[in-house]
Amino acid sequence: MGFELKAPVLTGELVRLEPLDHRHAADLAVAAEEDRGAYAFTWVPRADQVGAYIDAQLARAATGMLAPYAQISTATGRAVGATAYWEPRSWLTDDQLDAVEVGFTWLAGSAQGTGINTEAKLLLFRHAFEEWHVSRVDLKTDARNDRSRAAIQRVGARFEGVLRNWSRSWAPGEDGRLRDSAVYSITAEEWAECWKALEERVSRS
């Protein structure tokens, strides 16, 4: 039958990842407008675009290439951002997922620096490595996005290089243009060390 990419609920101390749905729209509209200073290279909808944003992500999910999440603050019960599994790859057999990307991530300004991003990555990575038994998890970002690149490195991913003209640009005003993508990864062999470091960072939060 082949591997089917789905978004199970993943719960931590700071954040609960729920499959993205229109019930999250009102919270996400508020979250997206809190402070847009960190979104220069990231696709984050305006408040009045959240419905269309959710529709677009659910359409990608219907193709089997995306499993989108809303990030829910356990402290408030409100959606404070989004993330996703993206581009599943099965190279050896159709039934085994060998690699997947974590992407389409953004958080409200008030949720940044709180440990929510770190724990969300821990939950996503742990499910990918321990339940799906992937060999690698990828993370990519616009090569110009120093803030995102620093955040990716803090969660333990290793820089692999820059792929030139690799994907569409999400930067405002760059519709129809391609971007250079900085590529990072964590492999199955590195997961145990990465997990320990992430657990320590979450506990400090």
Backbone as JSON Lines, residues from 0, in Angstrom:
{"i":0,"aa":"M","n":[0.82,-1.2,0.0],"ca":[0.0,0.0,0.0],"c":[0.86,1.26,0.0]}
{"i":1,"aa":"G","n":[2.07,1.19,0.61],"ca":[2.95,2.33,0.63],"c":[2.76,3.18,1.88]}
{"i":2,"aa":"F","n":[3.81,3.93,2.21],"ca":[3.76,4.79,3.38],"c":[2.81,5.96,3.13]}
{"i":3,"aa":"E","n":[2.01,6.3,4.15],"ca":[1.07,7.41,4.04],"c":[1.44,8.46,5.08]}
{"i":4,"aa":"L","n":[1.78,9.67,4.63],"ca":[2.19,10.73,5.54],"c":[0.97,11.3,6.25]}
{"i":5,"aa":"K","n":[0.94,11.18,7.58],"ca":[-0.14,11.7,8.39],"c":[0.44,12.53,9.53]}
{"i":6,"aa":"A","n":[-0.38,13.39,10.13],"ca":[0.07,14.25,11.21],"c":[-0.61,13.83,12.51]}
{"i":7,"aa":"P","n":[-0.03,12.91,13.28],"ca":[-0.63,12.55,14.56],"c":[-0.44,13.68,15.56]}
{"i":8,"aa":"V","n":[-1.32,13.76,16.55],"ca":[-1.15,14.74,17.62],"c":[0.12,14.39,18.4]}
{"i":9,"aa":"L","n":[0.95,15.41,18.64],"ca":[2.19,15.23,19.4],"c":[2.17,16.22,20.55]}
{"i":10,"aa":"T","n":[2.35,15.74,21.77],"ca":[2.16,16.58,22.95],"c":[3.41,16.62,23.82]}
{"i":11,"aa":"G","n":[3.81,17.84,24.2],"ca":[4.91,18.04,25.12],"c":[4.47,18.87,26.3]}
{"i":12,"aa":"E","n":[5.44,19.4,27.04],"ca":[5.13,20.22,28.2],"c":[4.72,21.64,27.8]}
{"i":13,"aa":"L","n":[5.35,22.17,26.77],"ca":[5.12,23.55,26.35],"c":[4.21,23.68,25.15]}
{"i":14,"aa":"V","n":[4.2,22.67,24.31],"ca":[3.47,22.78,23.04],"c":[2.79,21.47,22.7]}
{"i":15,"aa":"R","n":[1.62,21.59,22.09],"ca":[0.91,20.44,21.52],"c":[0.76,20.71,20.03]}
{"i":16,"aa":"L","n":[1.17,19.75,19.23],"ca":[1.05,19.86,17.78],"c":[-0.21,19.13,17.34]}
{"i":17,"aa":"E","n":[-1.15,19.88,16.77],"ca":[-2.42,19.33,16.29],"c":[-2.49,19.46,14.78]}
{"i":18,"aa":"P","n":[-3.06,18.46,14.08],"ca":[-3.23,18.6,12.64],"c":[-3.95,19.92,12.32]}
{"i":19,"aa":"L","n":[-3.39,20.69,11.4],"ca":[-3.91,22.01,11.06],"c":[-5.34,21.92,10.54]}
{"i":20,"aa":"D","n":[-6.19,22.82,11.03],"ca":[-7.6,22.81,10.66],"c":[-8.12,24.25,10.74]}
{"i":21,"aa":"H","n":[-9.28,24.47,10.12],"ca":[-9.86,25.81,10.15],"c":[-10.28,26.23,11.56]}
{"i":22,"aa":"R","n":[-10.38,25.31,12.49],"ca":[-10.71,25.7,13.86],"c":[-9.56,26.5,14.49]}
{"i":23,"aa":"H","n":[-8.37,26.43,13.89],"ca":[-7.22,27.18,14.39],"c":[-7.13,28.58,13.79]}
{"i":24,"aa":"A","n":[-8.01,28.91,12.86],"ca":[-7.86,30.13,12.07],"c":[-7.86,31.39,12.92]}
{"i":25,"aa":"A","n":[-8.8,31.51,13.85],"ca":[-8.91,32.75,14.63],"c":[-7.64,32.99,15.45]}
{"i":26,"aa":"D","n":[-7.14,31.95,16.1],"ca":[-5.91,32.1,16.88],"c":[-4.72,32.45,15.98]}
{"i":27,"aa":"L","n":[-4.62,31.79,14.85],"ca":[-3.48,32.03,13.96],"c":[-3.53,33.45,13.38]}
{"i":28,"aa":"A","n":[-4.72,33.96,13.14],"ca":[-4.84,35.33,12.64],"c":[-4.28,36.32,13.65]}
{"i":29,"aa":"V","n":[-4.53,36.08,14.92],"ca":[-3.97,36.94,15.97],"c":[-2.46,36.75,16.06]}
{"i":30,"aa":"A","n":[-2.02,35.48,16.06],"ca":[-0.6,35.18,16.2],"c":[0.23,35.8,15.08]}
{"i":31,"aa":"A","n":[-0.29,35.75,13.86],"ca":[0.46,36.22,12.71],"c":[0.67,37.72,12.7]}
{"i":32,"aa":"E","n":[-0.15,38.45,13.42],"ca":[-0.06,39.91,13.42],"c":[0.66,40.47,14.64]}
{"i":33,"aa":"E","n":[1.11,39.63,15.56],"ca":[1.72,40.14,16.78],"c":[2.97,40.98,16.51]}
{"i":34,"aa":"D","n":[3.89,40.41,15.78],"ca":[5.15,41.09,15.47],"c":[5.73,40.41,14.23]}
{"i":35,"aa":"R","n":[5.67,41.1,13.12],"ca":[6.08,40.49,11.85],"c":[7.53,40.77,11.5]}
{"i":36,"aa":"G","n":[8.29,41.26,12.45],"ca":[9.67,41.62,12.17],"c":[10.57,40.46,11.81]}
{"i":37,"aa":"A","n":[10.19,39.23,12.22],"ca":[11.05,38.06,11.97],"c":[10.63,37.29,10.72]}
{"i":38,"aa":"Y","n":[9.69,37.81,9.94],"ca":[9.11,37.03,8.84],"c":[9.61,37.44,7.46]}
{"i":39,"aa":"A","n":[10.77,38.07,7.37],"ca":[11.22,38.63,6.09],"c":[11.36,37.57,5.0]}
{"i":40,"aa":"F","n":[11.7,36.34,5.37],"ca":[11.94,35.29,4.37],"c":[11.0,34.1,4.56]}
{"i":41,"aa":"T","n":[9.96,34.25,5.36],"ca":[9.1,33.14,5.75],"c":[7.67,33.39,5.31]}
{"i":42,"aa":"W","n":[6.99,32.33,4.87],"ca":[5.58,32.45,4.46],"c":[4.7,32.46,5.7]}
{"i":43,"aa":"V","n":[4.28,33.63,6.09],"ca":[3.36,33.79,7.21],"c":[2.2,34.65,6.72]}
{"i":44,"aa":"P","n":[0.97,34.14,6.77],"ca":[-0.15,34.89,6.22],"c":[-0.47,36.13,7.05]}
{"i":45,"aa":"R","n":[-1.08,37.13,6.43],"ca":[-1.7,38.2,7.18],"c":[-3.0,37.65,7.78]}
{"i":46,"aa":"A","n":[-3.57,38.4,8.73],"ca":[-4.76,37.92,9.42],"c":[-5.88,37.56,8.44]}
{"i":47,"aa":"D","n":[-6.07,38.4,7.42],"ca":[-7.16,38.15,6.48],"c":[-6.84,37.09,5.45]}
{"i":48,"aa":"Q","n":[-5.63,36.52,5.51],"ca":[-5.21,35.48,4.56],"c":[-5.15,34.09,5.2]}
{"i":49,"aa":"V","n":[-5.44,34.02,6.5],"ca":[-5.26,32.75,7.21],"c":[-6.15,31.65,6.65]}
{"i":50,"aa":"G","n":[-7.39,31.96,6.3],"ca":[-8.27,30.94,5.73],"c":[-7.69,30.35,4.46]}
{"i":51,"aa":"A","n":[-7.19,31.22,3.57],"ca":[-6.59,30.75,2.32],"c":[-5.3,29.99,2.59]}
{"i":52,"aa":"Y","n":[-4.55,30.42,3.59],"ca":[-3.31,29.73,3.97],"c":[-3.63,28.3,4.41]}
{"i":53,"aa":"I","n":[-4.63,28.14,5.26],"ca":[-5.01,26.8,5.71],"c":[-5.5,25.95,4.53]}
{"i":54,"aa":"D","n":[-6.29,26.54,3.65],"ca":[-6.75,25.82,2.46],"c":[-5.57,25.33,1.63]}
{"i":55,"aa":"A","n":[-4.56,26.19,1.45],"ca":[-3.39,25.82,0.64],"c":[-2.62,24.67,1.29]}
{"i":56,"aa":"Q","n":[-2.47,24.71,2.61],"ca":[-1.75,23.64,3.29],"c":[-2.54,22.33,3.27]}
{"i":57,"aa":"L","n":[-3.85,22.42,3.41],"ca":[-4.67,21.2,3.35],"c":[-4.68,20.62,1.94]}
{"i":58,"aa":"A","n":[-4.59,21.47,0.92],"ca":[-4.51,20.98,-0.46],"c":[-3.19,20.23,-0.67]}
{"i":59,"aa":"R","n":[-2.1,20.75,-0.1],"ca":[-0.82,20.04,-0.17],"c":[-0.92,18.71,0.58]}
{"i":60,"aa":"A","n":[-1.6,18.73,1.72],"ca":[-1.75,17.51,2.5],"c":[-2.5,16.45,1.7]}
{"i":61,"aa":"A","n":[-3.47,16.87,0.9],"ca":[-4.26,15.93,0.11],"c":[-3.41,15.2,-0.94]}
{"i":62,"aa":"T","n":[-2.28,15.78,-1.32],"ca":[-1.39,15.14,-2.3],"c":[-0.49,14.1,-1.64]}
{"i":63,"aa":"G","n":[-0.46,14.07,-0.3],"ca":[0.41,13.14,0.41],"c":[1.81,13.67,0.64]}
{"i":64,"aa":"M","n":[2.06,14.95,0.28],"ca":[3.4,15.51,0.38],"c":[3.6,16.38,1.61]}
{"i":65,"aa":"L","n":[2.54,16.63,2.37],"ca":[2.63,17.53,3.51],"c":[1.73,17.03,4.63]}
{"i":66,"aa":"A","n":[2.2,17.17,5.87],"ca":[1.37,16.9,7.05],"c":[1.48,18.14,7.93]}
{"i":67,"aa":"P","n":[0.53,19.09,7.79],"ca":[0.66,20.39,8.48],"c":[0.11,20.36,9.89]}
{"i":68,"aa":"Y","n":[0.72,21.16,10.75],"ca":[0.33,21.27,12.15],"c":[0.05,22.71,12.54]}
{"i":69,"aa":"A","n":[-0.83,22.88,13.53],"ca":[-0.9,24.1,14.33],"c":[-0.11,23.84,15.61]}
{"i":70,"aa":"Q","n":[0.65,24.84,16.03],"ca":[1.39,24.75,17.28],"c":[0.54,25.4,18.38]}
{"i":71,"aa":"I","n":[0.17,24.62,19.39],"ca":[-0.72,25.07,20.45],"c":[0.08,25.26,21.74]}
{"i":72,"aa":"S","n":[0.06,26.45,22.29],"ca":[0.69,26.68,23.59],"c":[-0.11,25.94,24.65]}
{"i":73,"aa":"T","n":[0.55,25.05,25.39],"ca":[-0.16,24.33,26.44],"c":[-0.53,25.27,27.59]}
{"i":74,"aa":"A","n":[0.18,26.38,27.73],"ca":[-0.11,27.33,28.82],"c":[-1.42,28.07,28.59]}
{"i":75,"aa":"T","n":[-1.73,28.35,27.31],"ca":[-2.92,29.16,27.0],"c":[-3.99,28.39,26.24]}
{"i":76,"aa":"G","n":[-3.61,27.27,25.61],"ca":[-4.56,26.53,24.78],"c":[-4.81,27.18,23.44]}
{"i":77,"aa":"R","n":[-4.02,28.2,23.09],"ca":[-4.22,28.92,21.84],"c":[-3.16,28.52,20.81]}
{"i":78,"aa":"A","n":[-3.56,28.53,19.54],"ca":[-2.61,28.29,18.45],"c":[-1.69,29.5,18.32]}
{"i":79,"aa":"V","n":[-0.38,29.24,18.33],"ca":[0.59,30.34,18.27],"c":[1.51,30.24,17.06]}
{"i":80,"aa":"G","n":[1.22,29.31,16.15],"ca":[2.04,29.18,14.97],"c":[1.73,27.9,14.23]}
{"i":81,"aa":"A","n":[2.6,27.57,13.29],"ca":[2.39,26.39,12.45],"c":[3.73,25.73,12.16]}
{"i":82,"aa":"T","n":[3.67,24.48,11.74],"ca":[4.84,23.75,11.28],"c":[4.32,22.57,10.47]}
{"i":83,"aa":"A","n":[5.23,21.73,9.96],"ca":[4.77,20.62,9.11],"c":[5.88,19.6,8.87]}
{"i":84,"aa":"Y","n":[5.45,18.38,8.6],"ca":[6.3,17.42,7.88],"c":[6.1,17.66,6.4]}
{"i":85,"aa":"W","n":[7.16,17.48,5.61],"ca":[7.11,17.89,4.21],"c":[8.02,16.99,3.39]}
{"i":86,"aa":"E","n":[7.61,16.7,2.17],"ca":[8.41,15.95,1.19],"c":[8.92,14.61,1.73]}
{"i":87,"aa":"P","n":[8.04,13.67,2.02],"ca":[8.48,12.34,2.43],"c":[9.15,11.62,1.26]}
{"i":88,"aa":"R","n":[10.21,10.89,1.56],"ca":[10.92,10.14,0.51],"c":[11.13,8.69,0.94]}
{"i":89,"aa":"S","n":[10.76,7.79,0.06],"ca":[10.98,6.36,0.26],"c":[11.84,5.87,-0.89]}
{"i":90,"aa":"W","n":[13.07,5.49,-0.58],"ca":[14.0,5.08,-1.63],"c":[14.15,3.57,-1.76]}
{"i":91,"aa":"L","n":[14.04,2.84,-0.66],"ca":[14.31,1.41,-0.69],"c":[13.05,0.59,-0.95]}
{"i":92,"aa":"T","n":[11.99,0.89,-0.19],"ca":[10.7,0.23,-0.42],"c":[9.61,1.27,-0.23]}
{"i":93,"aa":"D","n":[8.47,1.05,-0.84],"ca":[7.35,1.99,-0.74],"c":[6.79,2.06,0.67]}
{"i":94,"aa":"D","n":[6.96,0.97,1.45],"ca":[6.36,0.91,2.77],"c":[7.19,1.59,3.86]}
{"i":95,"aa":"Q","n":[8.45,1.89,3.57],"ca":[9.34,2.45,4.58],"c":[9.68,3.9,4.22]}
{"i":96,"aa":"L","n":[9.44,4.81,5.15],"ca":[9.83,6.21,4.95],"c":[11.31,6.33,5.3]}
{"i":97,"aa":"D","n":[12.1,6.81,4.34],"ca":[13.54,6.93,4.56],"c":[13.96,8.33,4.99]}
{"i":98,"aa":"A","n":[13.23,9.34,4.54],"ca":[13.6,10.72,4.88],"c":[12.37,11.61,4.8]}
{"i":99,"aa":"V","n":[12.39,12.68,5.59],"ca":[11.3,13.64,5.58],"c":[11.87,14.99,6.0]}
{"i":100,"aa":"E","n":[11.25,16.05,5.54],"ca":[11.67,17.4,5.92],"c":[10.72,17.95,6.98]}
{"i":101,"aa":"V","n":[11.24,18.76,7.87],"ca":[10.43,19.55,8.79],"c":[10.53,21.0,8.33]}
{"i":102,"aa":"G","n":[9.38,21.6,8.05],"ca":[9.41,22.96,7.51],"c":[8.09,23.68,7.67]}
{"i":103,"aa":"F","n":[7.94,24.77,6.9],"ca":[6.74,25.62,6.98],"c":[6.49,26.07,8.42]}
{"i":104,"aa":"T","n":[7.58,26.4,9.14],"ca":[7.48,26.72,10.56],"c":[7.45,28.22,10.8]}
{"i":105,"aa":"W","n":[6.5,28.67,11.61],"ca":[6.51,30.05,12.1],"c":[5.82,30.11,13.45]}
{"i":106,"aa":"L","n":[6.19,31.12,14.23],"ca":[5.61,31.32,15.56],"c":[5.28,32.79,15.76]}
{"i":107,"aa":"A","n":[4.26,33.03,16.56],"ca":[3.93,34.38,16.98],"c":[5.13,35.0,17.69]}
{"i":108,"aa":"G","n":[5.22,36.32,17.64],"ca":[6.33,36.99,18.29],"c":[6.45,36.65,19.76]}
{"i":109,"aa":"S","n":[5.31,36.56,20.46],"ca":[5.34,36.27,21.9],"c":[5.76,34.85,22.21]}
{"i":110,"aa":"A","n":[5.69,33.94,21.23],"ca":[6.06,32.54,21.44],"c":[7.52,32.27,21.09]}
{"i":111,"aa":"Q","n":[8.16,33.21,20.42],"ca":[9.55,33.02,20.04],"c":[10.44,33.16,21.27]}
{"i":112,"aa":"G","n":[11.44,32.28,21.37],"ca":[12.35,32.33,22.5],"c":[11.8,31.75,23.78]}
{"i":113,"aa":"T","n":[10.66,31.07,23.72],"ca":[10.03,30.52,24.93],"c":[10.32,29.04,25.13]}
{"i":114,"aa":"G","n":[10.96,28.4,24.17],"ca":[11.17,26.96,24.22],"c":[10.17,26.18,23.4]}
{"i":115,"aa":"I","n":[9.14,26.85,22.91],"ca":[8.12,26.15,22.11],"c":[8.73,25.6,20.83]}
{"i":116,"aa":"N","n":[9.54,26.39,20.13],"ca":[10.15,25.89,18.9],"c":[11.04,24.69,19.17]}
{"i":117,"aa":"T","n":[11.83,24.78,20.23],"ca":[12.74,23.67,20.55],"c":[11.96,22.4,20.84]}
{"i":118,"aa":"E","n":[10.9,22.51,21.66],"ca":[10.14,21.3,21.99],"c":[9.37,20.78,20.79]}
{"i":119,"aa":"A","n":[8.85,21.68,19.95],"ca":[8.15,21.22,18.75],"c":[9.09,20.41,17.86]}
{"i":120,"aa":"K","n":[10.32,20.89,17.7],"ca":[11.29,20.15,16.9],"c":[11.6,18.81,17.56]}
{"i":121,"aa":"L","n":[11.74,18.78,18.87],"ca":[11.98,17.52,19.58],"c":[10.86,16.53,19.3]}
{"i":122,"aa":"L","n":[9.62,16.97,19.39],"ca":[8.47,16.09,19.14],"c":[8.47,15.57,17.71]}
{"i":123,"aa":"L","n":[8.71,16.46,16.75],"ca":[8.69,16.07,15.34],"c":[9.84,15.13,15.01]}
{"i":124,"aa":"F","n":[11.03,15.47,15.49],"ca":[12.18,14.61,15.22],"c":[11.99,13.23,15.86]}
{"i":125,"aa":"R","n":[11.54,13.21,17.12],"ca":[11.39,11.94,17.82],"c":[10.39,11.03,17.13]}
{"i":126,"aa":"H","n":[9.28,11.6,16.68],"ca":[8.29,10.78,15.98],"c":[8.88,10.24,14.68]}
{"i":127,"aa":"A","n":[9.6,11.1,13.95],"ca":[10.17,10.67,12.67],"c":[11.19,9.55,12.86]}
{"i":128,"aa":"F","n":[12.08,9.71,13.84],"ca":[13.14,8.71,14.04],"c":[12.65,7.45,14.77]}
{"i":129,"aa":"E","n":[11.77,7.62,15.75],"ca":[11.43,6.49,16.61],"c":[10.15,5.76,16.2]}
{"i":130,"aa":"E","n":[9.26,6.44,15.5],"ca":[8.03,5.78,15.04],"c":[8.1,5.44,13.55]}
{"i":131,"aa":"W","n":[8.61,6.36,12.75],"ca":[8.71,6.1,11.32],"c":[10.05,5.49,10.95]}
{"i":132,"aa":"H","n":[11.04,5.58,11.83],"ca":[12.37,4.98,11.61],"c":[13.04,5.55,10.36]}
{"i":133,"aa":"V","n":[12.97,6.86,10.2],"ca":[13.63,7.49,9.06],"c":[15.14,7.45,9.24]}
{"i":134,"aa":"S","n":[15.84,7.59,8.14],"ca":[17.3,7.65,8.17],"c":[17.8,9.08,8.31]}
{"i":135,"aa":"R","n":[16.96,10.06,7.92],"ca":[17.36,11.45,8.05],"c":[16.13,12.35,8.09]}
{"i":136,"aa":"V","n":[16.3,13.49,8.77],"ca":[15.33,14.57,8.75],"c":[16.04,15.79,8.17]}
{"i":137,"aa":"D","n":[15.4,16.44,7.2],"ca":[15.95,17.64,6.58],"c":[15.31,18.89,7.15]}
{"i":138,"aa":"L","n":[16.05,19.98,7.12],"ca":[15.51,21.31,7.37],"c":[16.14,22.25,6.35]}
{"i":139,"aa":"K","n":[15.34,23.07,5.71],"ca":[15.85,24.01,4.71],"c":[15.3,25.4,5.02]}
{"i":140,"aa":"T","n":[16.08,26.41,4.64],"ca":[15.62,27.79,4.8],"c":[16.29,28.65,3.74]}
{"i":141,"aa":"D","n":[15.73,29.81,3.52],"ca":[16.35,30.78,2.61],"c":[17.77,31.04,3.09]}
{"i":142,"aa":"A","n":[18.73,30.94,2.19],"ca":[20.14,31.1,2.57],"c":[20.43,32.47,3.18]}
{"i":143,"aa":"R","n":[19.57,33.45,2.9],"ca":[19.75,34.81,3.46],"c":[19.19,34.94,4.86]}
{"i":144,"aa":"N","n":[18.45,33.94,5.33],"ca":[17.73,34.05,6.59],"c":[18.63,33.62,7.76]}
{"i":145,"aa":"D","n":[19.45,34.55,8.21],"ca":[20.41,34.23,9.28],"c":[19.7,33.81,10.57]}
{"i":146,"aa":"R","n":[18.58,34.42,10.86],"ca":[17.85,34.09,12.1],"c":[17.37,32.64,12.07]}
{"i":147,"aa":"S","n":[16.79,32.23,10.94],"ca":[16.3,30.86,10.81],"c":[17.47,29.87,10.82]}
{"i":148,"aa":"R","n":[18.55,30.22,10.15],"ca":[19.7,29.33,10.12],"c":[20.27,29.11,11.51]}
{"i":149,"aa":"A","n":[20.32,30.17,12.3],"ca":[20.83,30.03,13.67],"c":[19.9,29.15,14.5]}
{"i":150,"aa":"A","n":[18.57,29.3,14.31],"ca":[17.61,28.49,15.05],"c":[17.74,27.02,14.68]}
{"i":151,"aa":"I","n":[17.95,26.74,13.4],"ca":[18.11,25.35,12.95],"c":[19.37,24.73,13.55]}
{"i":152,"aa":"Q","n":[20.44,25.49,13.59],"ca":[21.67,24.96,14.17],"c":[21.52,24.72,15.67]}
{"i":153,"aa":"R","n":[20.71,25.55,16.34],"ca":[20.52,25.37,17.78],"c":[19.78,24.08,18.12]}
{"i":154,"aa":"V","n":[18.97,23.56,17.19],"ca":[18.27,22.31,17.48],"c":[19.08,21.09,17.05]}
{"i":155,"aa":"G","n":[20.33,21.3,16.68],"ca":[21.23,20.18,16.46],"c":[21.43,19.71,15.04]}
{"i":156,"aa":"A","n":[20.84,20.42,14.07],"ca":[21.0,20.0,12.67],"c":[22.36,20.44,12.12]}
{"i":157,"aa":"R","n":[22.9,19.66,11.23],"ca":[24.21,19.96,10.63],"c":[24.03,20.6,9.25]}
{"i":158,"aa":"F","n":[24.81,21.63,9.01],"ca":[24.78,22.33,7.72],"c":[25.41,21.45,6.64]}
{"i":159,"aa":"E","n":[24.72,21.31,5.51],"ca":[25.22,20.49,4.42],"c":[25.63,21.3,3.2]}
{"i":160,"aa":"G","n":[25.12,22.52,3.09],"ca":[25.48,23.33,1.93],"c":[24.31,24.18,1.47]}
{"i":161,"aa":"V","n":[24.56,24.94,0.4],"ca":[23.54,25.81,-0.18],"c":[23.2,25.3,-1.58]}
{"i":162,"aa":"L","n":[21.92,25.05,-1.81],"ca":[21.44,24.65,-3.13],"c":[20.95,25.9,-3.85]}
{"i":163,"aa":"R","n":[21.58,26.23,-4.95],"ca":[21.28,27.48,-5.65],"c":[20.02,27.36,-6.5]}
{"i":164,"aa":"N","n":[19.2,28.43,-6.46],"ca":[17.93,28.45,-7.22],"c":[17.13,27.17,-6.96]}
{"i":165,"aa":"W","n":[17.03,26.79,-5.69],"ca":[16.48,25.48,-5.35],"c":[14.96,25.46,-5.27]}
{"i":166,"aa":"S","n":[14.36,26.53,-4.76],"ca":[12.92,26.52,-4.57],"c":[12.37,27.93,-4.69]}
{"i":167,"aa":"R","n":[11.05,28.04,-4.67],"ca":[10.44,29.36,-4.76],"c":[10.81,30.2,-3.55]}
{"i":168,"aa":"S","n":[10.89,31.5,-3.76],"ca":[11.12,32.42,-2.65],"c":[9.8,32.74,-1.97]}
{"i":169,"aa":"W","n":[9.83,32.76,-0.63],"ca":[8.67,33.16,0.16],"c":[8.81,34.59,0.66]}
{"i":170,"aa":"A","n":[9.89,35.26,0.3],"ca":[10.11,36.62,0.78],"c":[9.09,37.57,0.16]}
{"i":171,"aa":"P","n":[8.57,38.51,0.94],"ca":[7.61,39.48,0.4],"c":[8.19,40.22,-0.8]}
{"i":172,"aa":"G","n":[7.37,40.34,-1.83],"ca":[7.8,41.04,-3.04],"c":[8.61,40.2,-3.99]}
{"i":173,"aa":"E","n":[8.81,38.92,-3.7],"ca":[9.62,38.07,-4.57],"c":[8.8,36.95,-5.22]}
{"i":174,"aa":"D","n":[7.54,37.18,-5.44],"ca":[6.7,36.21,-6.15],"c":[7.3,35.93,-7.52]}
{"i":175,"aa":"G","n":[7.34,34.66,-7.89],"ca":[7.87,34.28,-9.2],"c":[9.38,34.18,-9.24]}
{"i":176,"aa":"R","n":[10.04,34.35,-8.11],"ca":[11.5,34.24,-8.06],"c":[11.91,32.98,-7.31]}
{"i":177,"aa":"L","n":[13.12,32.52,-7.6],"ca":[13.68,31.37,-6.9],"c":[14.65,31.84,-5.83]}
{"i":178,"aa":"R","n":[14.84,31.0,-4.83],"ca":[15.78,31.33,-3.77],"c":[16.88,30.28,-3.69]}
{"i":179,"aa":"D","n":[18.0,30.65,-3.08],"ca":[19.02,29.7,-2.69],"c":[18.6,29.14,-1.33]}
{"i":180,"aa":"S","n":[18.67,27.82,-1.16],"ca":[18.24,27.19,0.08],"c":[19.43,26.62,0.84]}
{"i":181,"aa":"A","n":[19.56,27.02,2.12],"ca":[20.55,26.42,3.0],"c":[19.97,25.12,3.55]}
{"i":182,"aa":"V","n":[20.72,24.03,3.41],"ca":[20.23,22.69,3.74],"c":[20.92,22.17,5.0]}
{"i":183,"aa":"Y","n":[20.12,21.66,5.92],"ca":[20.6,21.06,7.17],"c":[19.96,19.69,7.33]}
{"i":184,"aa":"S","n":[20.58,18.85,8.15],"ca":[19.98,17.53,8.39],"c":[20.42,16.96,9.72]}
{"i":185,"aa":"I","n":[19.63,16.01,10.18],"ca":[19.98,15.14,11.3],"c":[19.8,13.72,10.8]}
{"i":186,"aa":"T","n":[20.78,12.86,11.04],"ca":[20.67,11.47,10.61],"c":[20.32,10.58,11.79]}
{"i":187,"aa":"A","n":[19.9,9.38,11.47],"ca":[19.52,8.43,12.52],"c":[20.68,8.18,13.48]}
{"i":188,"aa":"E","n":[21.9,8.16,12.95],"ca":[23.08,7.91,13.79],"c":[23.32,9.07,14.76]}
{"i":189,"aa":"E","n":[22.86,10.25,14.42],"ca":[23.07,11.44,15.26],"c":[21.91,11.7,16.22]}
{"i":190,"aa":"W","n":[20.82,10.96,16.05],"ca":[19.6,11.28,16.79],"c":[19.77,11.19,18.3]}
{"i":191,"aa":"A","n":[20.42,10.17,18.82],"ca":[20.53,10.02,20.27],"c":[21.21,11.22,20.91]}
{"i":192,"aa":"E","n":[22.29,11.69,20.3],"ca":[23.0,12.86,20.83],"c":[22.15,14.11,20.7]}
{"i":193,"aa":"C","n":[21.47,14.25,19.56],"ca":[20.61,15.4,19.33],"c":[19.45,15.41,20.33]}
{"i":194,"aa":"W","n":[18.84,14.26,20.55],"ca":[17.71,14.14,21.49],"c":[18.13,14.6,22.88]}
{"i":195,"aa":"K","n":[19.28,14.17,23.34],"ca":[19.74,14.55,24.68],"c":[19.91,16.05,24.79]}
{"i":196,"aa":"A","n":[20.51,16.67,23.79],"ca":[20.71,18.11,23.81],"c":[19.39,18.87,23.78]}
{"i":197,"aa":"L","n":[18.44,18.4,22.99],"ca":[17.15,19.04,22.92],"c":[16.39,18.91,24.23]}
{"i":198,"aa":"E","n":[16.44,17.73,24.85],"ca":[15.79,17.54,26.14],"c":[16.36,18.51,27.18]}
{"i":199,"aa":"E","n":[17.65,18.69,27.17],"ca":[18.27,19.6,28.13],"c":[17.82,21.04,27.89]}
{"i":200,"aa":"R","n":[17.72,21.42,26.62],"ca":[17.29,22.78,26.31],"c":[15.83,23.01,26.71]}
{"i":201,"aa":"V","n":[14.99,22.02,26.47],"ca":[13.59,22.15,26.85],"c":[13.45,22.23,28.36]}
{"i":202,"aa":"S","n":[14.2,21.44,29.08],"ca":[14.11,21.45,30.54],"c":[14.53,22.8,31.09]}
{"i":203,"aa":"R","n":[15.48,23.48,30.45],"ca":[15.88,24.81,30.9],"c":[14.8,25.83,30.64]}
{"i":204,"aa":"S","n":[13.96,25.58,29.62],"ca":[12.85,26.5,29.32],"c":[11.77,26.42,30.37]}
